[in-house]
């Protein structure tokens, strides 16, 4: 498996620590999940008319758009 070294801001490092602790995963696994989401966002963003969004599932299992993620 390829390896890489990155410099993280203190804020990003703290967020990564918090996320990995809450989810019971390693920081490395949290980073792998983040990169996997970036791949999905990039792929979908290249499709005409598509964008990455935040949705909420209602009690009747319908989805309500809450916002759009921009700048990725």
QUIHULIN-V518342 format. One record per residue. N is the residue number from 1. RES is the residue in one small letter. OMEGA is omega in whole degrees, 0 to 359 (* if undefined). Layout:
BEGIN
N_RES_OMEGA ; N_RES_OMEGA
END
This chain:
BEGIN
1_x_178 ; 2_x_179 ; 3_x_175 ; 4_x_178 ; 5_x_177 ; 6_x_173 ; 7_x_181 ; 8_x_172 ; 9_x_177 ; 10_x_181 ; 11_x_180 ; 12_x_178 ; 13_x_179 ; 14_x_178 ; 15_x_179 ; 16_x_176 ; 17_x_180 ; 18_x_181 ; 19_x_182 ; 20_x_178 ; 21_x_180 ; 22_x_184 ; 23_x_179 ; 24_x_180 ; 25_x_177 ; 26_x_175 ; 27_x_179 ; 28_x_179 ; 29_x_177 ; 30_x_178 ; 31_x_178 ; 32_x_178 ; 33_x_179 ; 34_x_179 ; 35_x_177 ; 36_x_177 ; 37_x_177 ; 38_x_178 ; 39_x_179 ; 40_x_181 ; 41_x_180 ; 42_x_180 ; 43_x_182 ; 44_x_181 ; 45_x_180 ; 46_x_178 ; 47_x_180 ; 48_x_177 ; 49_x_180 ; 50_x_172 ; 51_x_179 ; 52_x_183 ; 53_x_175 ; 54_x_180 ; 55_x_176 ; 56_x_177 ; 57_x_180 ; 58_x_180 ; 59_x_180 ; 60_x_177 ; 61_x_171 ; 62_x_181 ; 63_x_177 ; 64_x_178 ; 65_x_181 ; 66_x_180 ; 67_x_180 ; 68_x_177 ; 69_x_180 ; 70_x_174 ; 71_x_178 ; 72_x_*
END
